[in-house]
Amino acid sequence: MDRLGGPLKIEIERALRLNERFGLACLNDPESGRLLRKLRDLIRKTDSAMLQSGVLSACGRCAASGEGSCCFREMGESWGFMGLFVNLLLGSVLPEKTDFAGSCHFVGENGCKLQARQSFCLNYFCPDLKNSLGEQTILRIQQQAGEQILAGWELELRLARYMADADKQGQ
């Protein structure tokens, strides 16, 4: 198992500091709370569509086998502190170790350990999945994922504004 290091370690540490400083206040802020609930609901809908279609099990098996290339190391290293902070607010645990050497830091035996995933993770379908799912199923999942991604972006904007305003007020 790879230990956490480099730029991702710095981003995780920043997210953890934000969570310590602002987490509870953001959860209690009515607008941030509303947007967080909306994102959580859309994540459930996306995950449900992926579960029903077999995407989650196929991707989990592929990641655990080490054969796939979707959950590659650089994917995990591309996370920024704000996306990680959102995941902390959603209750995700940011792992200290990578389960599979050479893979994304956040992939485990059962797939991604994060609740709010990046656009690539939600929209990429390998050739095997494309062949087995068909175009209509993929389009349905991508439409649902698009709503989730937009809600995540709206939440990140609100959180950034909230924290900037708190800093201006010396909180």
One Martini backbone bead per residue (centre of mass of N, CA, C, O) as a GRO file, in nm:
protein
  171
    1MET     BB    1   0.096   0.037   0.023
    2ASP     BB    2   0.051   0.360  -0.022
    3ARG     BB    3   0.160   0.653   0.085
    4LEU     BB    4   0.101   0.962   0.160
    5GLY     BB    5   0.186   1.227  -0.081
    6GLY     BB    6   0.245   1.527  -0.177
    7PRO     BB    7  -0.001   1.716  -0.316
    8LEU     BB    8  -0.235   1.550  -0.188
    9LYS     BB    9  -0.158   1.592   0.103
   10ILE     BB   10  -0.200   1.899   0.098
   11GLU     BB   11  -0.502   1.893   0.017
   12ILE     BB   12  -0.598   1.729   0.259
   13GLU     BB   13  -0.497   1.922   0.479
   14ARG     BB   14  -0.670   2.162   0.387
   15ALA     BB   15  -0.945   2.023   0.419
   16LEU     BB   16  -0.915   1.962   0.722
   17ARG     BB   17  -0.886   2.257   0.811
   18LEU     BB   18  -1.154   2.356   0.702
   19ASN     BB   19  -1.326   2.162   0.867
   20GLU     BB   20  -1.240   2.267   1.142
   21ARG     BB   21  -1.320   2.572   1.092
   22PHE     BB   22  -1.610   2.534   0.893
   23GLY     BB   23  -1.793   2.282   0.899
   24LEU     BB   24  -2.020   2.346   1.104
   25ALA     BB   25  -2.102   2.619   0.985
   26CYS     BB   26  -2.181   2.508   0.703
   27LEU     BB   27  -2.398   2.309   0.808
   28ASN     BB   28  -2.564   2.560   0.948
   29ASP     BB   29  -2.598   2.688   0.687
   30PRO     BB   30  -2.872   2.713   0.501
   31GLU     BB   31  -2.755   2.718   0.208
   32SER     BB   32  -2.542   2.498   0.236
   33GLY     BB   33  -2.738   2.281   0.336
   34ARG     BB   34  -2.919   2.274   0.089
   35LEU     BB   35  -2.691   2.202  -0.117
   36LEU     BB   36  -2.603   1.941   0.026
   37ARG     BB   37  -2.873   1.791   0.004
   38LYS     BB   38  -2.890   1.803  -0.301
   39LEU     BB   39  -2.632   1.648  -0.358
   40ARG     BB   40  -2.698   1.391  -0.202
   41ASP     BB   41  -2.946   1.320  -0.376
   42LEU     BB   42  -2.791   1.306  -0.650
   43ILE     BB   43  -2.597   1.086  -0.568
   44ARG     BB   44  -2.809   0.869  -0.520
   45LYS     BB   45  -2.916   0.870  -0.811
   46THR     BB   46  -2.654   0.799  -0.952
   47ASP     BB   47  -2.589   0.541  -0.793
   48SER     BB   48  -2.849   0.396  -0.872
   49ALA     BB   49  -2.799   0.392  -1.177
   50MET     BB   50  -2.526   0.239  -1.150
   51LEU     BB   51  -2.632  -0.008  -1.002
   52GLN     BB   52  -2.862  -0.102  -1.198
   53SER     BB   53  -2.649  -0.127  -1.449
   54GLY     BB   54  -2.353  -0.235  -1.315
   55VAL     BB   55  -2.119  -0.030  -1.279
   56LEU     BB   56  -2.019  -0.058  -0.986
   57SER     BB   57  -1.936  -0.359  -0.999
   58ALA     BB   58  -1.748  -0.343  -1.242
   59CYS     BB   59  -1.552  -0.128  -1.126
   60GLY     BB   60  -1.475  -0.276  -0.866
   61ARG     BB   61  -1.353  -0.527  -1.000
   62CYS     BB   62  -1.145  -0.380  -1.173
   63ALA     BB   63  -0.989  -0.236  -0.947
   64ALA     BB   64  -0.916  -0.498  -0.782
   65SER     BB   65  -0.756  -0.641  -1.026
   66GLY     BB   66  -0.567  -0.415  -1.186
   67GLU     BB   67  -0.661  -0.392  -1.500
   68GLY     BB   68  -0.747  -0.116  -1.494
   69SER     BB   69  -0.739   0.256  -1.590
   70CYS     BB   70  -0.939   0.463  -1.456
   71CYS     BB   71  -0.800   0.440  -1.153
   72PHE     BB   72  -0.562   0.634  -1.164
   73ARG     BB   73  -0.331   0.801  -0.991
   74GLU     BB   74  -0.383   1.092  -1.116
   75MET     BB   75  -0.674   1.112  -1.031
   76GLY     BB   76  -0.618   1.140  -0.727
   77GLU     BB   77  -0.407   1.387  -0.764
   78SER     BB   78  -0.643   1.599  -0.877
   79TRP     BB   79  -0.734   1.683  -0.614
   80GLY     BB   80  -0.892   1.926  -0.433
   81PHE     BB   81  -0.977   2.079  -0.141
   82MET     BB   82  -1.279   2.137  -0.200
   83GLY     BB   83  -1.373   1.853  -0.281
   84LEU     BB   84  -1.279   1.729  -0.011
   85PHE     BB   85  -1.452   1.904   0.173
   86VAL     BB   86  -1.722   1.808   0.067
   87ASN     BB   87  -1.675   1.514   0.152
   88LEU     BB   88  -1.661   1.572   0.451
   89LEU     BB   89  -1.950   1.691   0.472
   90LEU     BB   90  -2.067   1.401   0.369
   91GLY     BB   91  -1.868   1.179   0.539
   92SER     BB   92  -1.608   1.130   0.432
   93VAL     BB   93  -1.309   0.944   0.423
   94LEU     BB   94  -0.967   1.017   0.423
   95PRO     BB   95  -0.724   0.834   0.325
   96GLU     BB   96  -0.385   0.743   0.400
   97LYS     BB   97  -0.409   0.498   0.204
   98THR     BB   98  -0.341   0.296  -0.061
   99ASP     BB   99  -0.476   0.001  -0.181
  100PHE     BB  100  -0.359   0.042  -0.488
  101ALA     BB  101  -0.101   0.029  -0.659
  102GLY     BB  102  -0.125   0.281  -0.909
  103SER     BB  103  -0.379   0.409  -0.796
  104CYS     BB  104  -0.620   0.558  -0.676
  105HIS     BB  105  -0.646   0.674  -0.356
  106PHE     BB  106  -0.990   0.626  -0.348
  107VAL     BB  107  -0.972   0.328  -0.416
  108GLY     BB  108  -1.149   0.027  -0.364
  109GLU     BB  109  -1.302  -0.274  -0.354
  110ASN     BB  110  -1.592  -0.091  -0.379
  111GLY     BB  111  -1.453   0.155  -0.488
  112CYS     BB  112  -1.531   0.457  -0.415
  113LYS     BB  113  -1.481   0.656  -0.110
  114LEU     BB  114  -1.632   0.879  -0.242
  115GLN     BB  115  -1.918   1.063  -0.298
  116ALA     BB  116  -1.788   1.302  -0.453
  117ARG     BB  117  -1.718   1.301  -0.782
  118GLN     BB  118  -1.567   1.335  -1.061
  119SER     BB  119  -1.636   1.378  -1.383
  120PHE     BB  120  -1.474   1.145  -1.497
  121CYS     BB  121  -1.591   0.924  -1.300
  122LEU     BB  122  -1.895   0.971  -1.418
  123ASN     BB  123  -1.834   0.977  -1.759
  124TYR     BB  124  -1.660   0.727  -1.784
  125PHE     BB  125  -1.653   0.466  -2.041
  126CYS     BB  126  -1.552   0.187  -2.118
  127PRO     BB  127  -1.572  -0.028  -2.373
  128ASP     BB  128  -1.713  -0.255  -2.214
  129LEU     BB  129  -1.944  -0.080  -2.102
  130LYS     BB  130  -2.053   0.030  -2.364
  131ASN     BB  131  -2.131  -0.251  -2.480
  132SER     BB  132  -2.320  -0.345  -2.231
  133LEU     BB  133  -2.518  -0.087  -2.199
  134GLY     BB  134  -2.552   0.135  -2.391
  135GLU     BB  135  -2.652   0.446  -2.490
  136GLN     BB  136  -2.905   0.502  -2.310
  137THR     BB  137  -2.778   0.440  -2.035
  138ILE     BB  138  -2.547   0.639  -2.051
  139LEU     BB  139  -2.718   0.895  -2.088
  140ARG     BB  140  -2.873   0.870  -1.821
  141ILE     BB  141  -2.625   0.883  -1.637
  142GLN     BB  142  -2.505   1.152  -1.747
  143GLN     BB  143  -2.743   1.328  -1.672
  144GLN     BB  144  -2.732   1.274  -1.370
  145ALA     BB  145  -2.434   1.358  -1.333
  146GLY     BB  146  -2.468   1.652  -1.426
  147GLU     BB  147  -2.644   1.740  -1.190
  148GLN     BB  148  -2.433   1.675  -0.974
  149ILE     BB  149  -2.204   1.858  -1.072
  150LEU     BB  150  -2.360   2.123  -1.053
  151ALA     BB  151  -2.421   2.103  -0.748
  152GLY     BB  152  -2.124   2.100  -0.661
  153TRP     BB  153  -2.051   2.376  -0.775
  154GLU     BB  154  -2.255   2.542  -0.614
  155LEU     BB  155  -2.142   2.461  -0.338
  156GLU     BB  156  -1.853   2.562  -0.372
  157LEU     BB  157  -1.929   2.858  -0.409
  158ARG     BB  158  -2.069   2.896  -0.137
  159LEU     BB  159  -1.833   2.815   0.045
  160ALA     BB  160  -1.635   3.030  -0.052
  161ARG     BB  161  -1.811   3.271   0.030
  162TYR     BB  162  -1.846   3.204   0.327
  163MET     BB  163  -1.540   3.201   0.402
  164ALA     BB  164  -1.475   3.486   0.306
  165ASP     BB  165  -1.675   3.632   0.493
  166ALA     BB  166  -1.557   3.522   0.757
  167ASP     BB  167  -1.278   3.647   0.720
  168LYS     BB  168  -1.372   3.946   0.707
  169GLN     BB  169  -1.509   3.908   1.007
  170GLY     BB  170  -1.304   3.731   1.188
  171GLN     BB  171  -1.388   3.402   1.224
   0.00000   0.00000   0.00000
